[in-house]
Amino acid sequence: MELVEYKALILVCSAVVALVVASPALQQLVVLPQTDRMTELALFNQDHNTTFPANVTVGENYRFYVDVTNRLGSCAYYALQIKFRNASQSAPDSFNHTASSLPALSTLYFVVADKDTLELPLDISFQYRLNSNITNHQLDMQSLTFNGVALKDATTISWDSEKSRFYGNLFFELWLYNDTTNTFQYHQRYVSLWFGMETTDLPQRSQ
C-alpha cells in the first residue's frame, strides 16, 4: 500500500472517530451502560425543604419527611432505624462504613420499587426533664414520641459549656435486606440532625 493510500485510510478512521464522539445518538451505541447502583436518602422539614429547627421544646410536635429513592436495579426491602444520642455516644461512621452501636428506638420496614421514591412522614416530639444540683447539670430523656407512639429513651445529655446549651442528636439509619443471608445489613446511608434542647420553665429535679 502506497503512502497516499495510508494517508487516506488514516483520514477516514479519524473522521469516523470524530463522528462517533460528536454525535449523541452514536454515543448511545458505544458508551458502556451506567453501573453505579445506589440508594438515595434525604431528609426534609414540614415544608419539604432543608431548613430545620435549631432548637426543640419539650412536648412540641415536629414533622419531618424521609425520602428513599431506589436506584439498585431491582425492587428493594429496606429498614429505617430511628436513633437518638448525646455527644459522647456511638454515631454512624462514614469512614469505616459502620452503623451506630446504639439500639434503635423504632424501626420502619418498607419496600421500594426500582427507580421509585418512597416518602415517609415522621411526627416526632421529645419528652425530657432537667436534672441539676450543685455539682451536676444534665437533661434526662424520658421518651421520644414517634408517629404517636411513645418510645422509652434513657439518654442523659450533659451541659455543653462552650455553646451554653444541651444538645441531642436525632438520626435515621438505612438498612437493606440481603437475600443471601436473610438479614438486614447497614446500607451505609444515614441522615442526622443536632438540636438544642430548650429548658426554659422546664421542671427541675434535684438529686
Buried (B, 14 or more C-beta within 10 A) or exposed (E): EEEEEEEEEEEEEEEEEEEBEEEEEEEEEEEEEEEEEEBEBBBBBBEEEEEBEEEBBBEEEBEBBBBBBBBBEEEBBBBBBBBBBBEEBEBBEEEEEEBBEBEBBBBBEEEBEEEEEBEBEBBBBBBBBBBBEEEEBBBBBBBBBBEEEEBEBEBEBBBEEEEEBBBBBBBBBBBBBEEEEEEBEBBBBBBBBEBBBBBEEBEEEEE
